[in-house]
């Protein structure tokens, strides 16, 4: 999946994971997850049962999803998954499928894919491939992200728009994120370009 170096994430451990994962985004608390994501979670519940928590980390939103969805799959690097499964909350959740092999996950279908504060960490070349793979897996993509990528400061809206279109009606100012000047966080629901 990845052509570029993601060593910082692959080597995250119990001592440094919290500093890597907590980004200072408004509305984020370690116990409650990313607050703007709660509107999406509740909206999707109306007609959807399965979701992939892509780049789940140590479970920032996983347990909130598992309370509400019938089927929750999680995907991340093995070291992150190892930390997630050590969490006492994981031991009582019986509806979470755990994956570290993208070649298996990318062939599955979901009602939605949930990407909270993870896609900005991908190199743009890898991200475009990933977004294409997502179009074969789901019709709804929740993205919580920073305005720009970590690597070469590319606008996330521009990258996402190559394969997906922002769904209207989720309290997001499309013009503002399209023309973002400063680094900021935003979230929204996206649908594949061809379905709009």
C-alpha positions in Angstrom: 0.0 0.0 0.0 2.7 2.5 0.9 5.6 3.6 -1.2 6.8 6.2 1.3 8.2 6.1 4.8 5.8 5.8 7.8 8.4 4.7 10.3 7.2 7.2 13.0 3.8 5.4 13.1 5.2 1.9 12.7 7.4 2.4 15.7 5.0 4.1 17.9 4.8 2.6 21.3 3.0 3.0 24.7 5.4 5.8 25.7 5.1 8.0 22.6 1.8 7.0 21.0 -0.3 9.6 22.9 2.0 12.4 21.8 1.8 11.3 18.2 -1.9 10.7 18.1 -3.3 13.7 20.1 -3.0 16.5 17.6 -4.7 19.3 19.6 -7.7 19.4 17.3 -10.7 21.2 18.8 -13.3 18.9 20.2 -10.9 16.0 20.9 -10.7 14.4 24.3 -9.0 11.0 24.7 -12.0 9.5 26.5 -14.7 10.7 24.1 -13.0 10.7 20.7 -13.2 13.5 18.2 -16.4 15.3 19.0 -17.2 16.5 15.4 -17.3 12.8 14.4 -20.3 12.2 16.7 -22.7 13.9 14.3 -21.5 11.6 11.5 -21.7 8.5 13.7 -25.3 9.3 14.6 -26.3 10.2 11.0 -24.9 7.0 9.6 -26.7 4.9 12.2 -30.0 5.6 10.6 -29.5 3.1 7.8 -26.0 1.5 8.2 -24.6 -1.3 10.3 -21.0 -1.9 9.2 -18.1 0.5 9.4 -14.3 0.4 9.0 -12.3 2.5 11.4 -9.3 3.2 9.1 -6.2 4.2 11.0 -7.8 3.5 14.3 -4.7 4.0 16.3 -5.1 3.0 19.9 -8.9 3.3 19.6 -9.6 7.0 19.8 -13.1 6.5 18.2 -13.3 2.7 18.0 -15.1 2.1 21.2 -17.7 4.9 20.5 -18.3 3.2 17.1 -18.6 -0.2 18.7 -21.3 1.0 21.0 -23.5 2.0 18.0 -22.6 -0.2 15.0 -23.3 -3.9 14.6 -20.0 -4.5 12.9 -16.9 -2.5 13.3 -13.6 -3.4 11.6 -10.4 -1.6 12.5 -7.2 -1.3 10.5 -3.8 0.1 11.4 -0.1 -0.9 11.7 0.5 -3.9 13.9 2.0 -1.9 16.7 -1.0 0.3 16.9 -3.4 -2.6 16.9 -1.4 -4.3 19.6 -1.9 -1.3 21.8 -5.6 -1.1 21.0 -6.3 -4.8 21.9 -4.6 -4.3 25.3 -7.2 -1.7 26.2 -9.7 -3.0 28.8 -12.6 -1.7 26.7 -11.5 -3.9 23.8 -11.9 -7.0 25.9 -15.6 -6.4 26.4 -16.4 -5.5 22.8 -17.5 -8.5 20.8 -18.3 -6.7 17.5 -14.8 -5.5 16.5 -12.8 -7.2 13.8 -9.1 -6.4 13.9 -6.9 -6.2 10.7 -3.3 -5.3 10.0 -3.2 -6.6 6.4 -4.5 -4.0 3.9 -4.7 -6.6 1.1 -7.4 -8.4 3.1 -9.3 -5.3 4.1 -9.4 -3.6 0.7 -11.5 -6.4 -0.7 -14.2 -6.0 1.9 -17.4 -3.9 1.6 -18.6 -1.5 4.3 -21.6 0.8 4.7 -19.0 3.5 5.6 -15.3 4.1 6.2 -14.3 6.3 9.1 -11.0 8.2 8.8 -10.4 10.5 11.8 -7.2 12.5 11.8 -5.3 9.9 9.8 -5.3 10.7 6.1 -3.2 13.8 6.4 -0.3 11.6 7.5 -0.2 9.9 4.1 2.1 11.0 1.3 -0.2 12.4 -1.5 0.9 9.7 -3.9 -0.2 7.0 -1.5 -3.3 8.8 -0.5 -4.6 9.0 -4.1 -4.2 5.2 -4.4 -5.9 4.7 -1.1 -8.8 6.9 -2.0 -9.3 4.9 -5.2 -9.4 1.7 -3.2 -12.0 3.2 -0.9 -14.3 3.8 -3.8 -14.5 0.0 -4.3 -15.3 -0.5 -0.6 -18.0 2.0 0.3 -20.2 4.8 -0.8 -19.7 7.0 2.3 -16.4 8.2 3.7 -16.1 10.2 6.9 -12.9 12.3 7.0 -11.7 14.3 9.9 -8.4 15.9 8.9 -6.0 18.8 9.0 -6.1 21.2 6.0 -2.8 20.1 4.7 -0.7 16.9 4.5 2.3 16.2 6.6 4.6 15.6 3.7 4.7 18.4 1.2 2.0 20.6 2.5 -0.6 19.7 -0.1 -4.2 20.8 0.4 -6.3 17.9 1.7 -9.5 19.1 0.0 -7.8 19.1 -3.4 -6.5 15.5 -2.8 -9.8 14.2 -1.6 -11.7 15.8 -4.5 -9.7 13.8 -7.0 -11.8 10.7 -6.1 -14.6 11.9 -3.8 -17.0 14.8 -3.5 -18.1 16.5 -0.3 -21.7 15.6 0.6 -23.8 18.7 1.3 -25.6 19.2 4.6 -23.0 18.4 7.2 -22.3 21.9 8.5 -19.1 22.4 6.6 -18.0 25.5 4.7 -16.7 24.0 1.4 -15.2 27.2 0.1 -13.3 27.7 3.3 -11.7 24.3 3.3 -11.1 24.4 -0.5 -9.1 27.6 -0.2 -7.6 27.0 3.3 -4.7 29.3 4.0 -3.9 28.3 7.6 -3.5 24.9 9.1 -6.8 23.9 10.7 -9.0 20.9 11.3 -12.3 20.0 9.6 -14.5 17.0 9.1 -17.1 16.0 6.6 -18.9 13.2 4.7 -17.7 12.4 1.2 -19.2 10.3 -1.6 -17.5 8.9 -4.7 -17.4 11.4 -7.5 -19.3 9.3 -10.0 -22.3 9.0 -7.6 -22.9 12.7 -7.4 
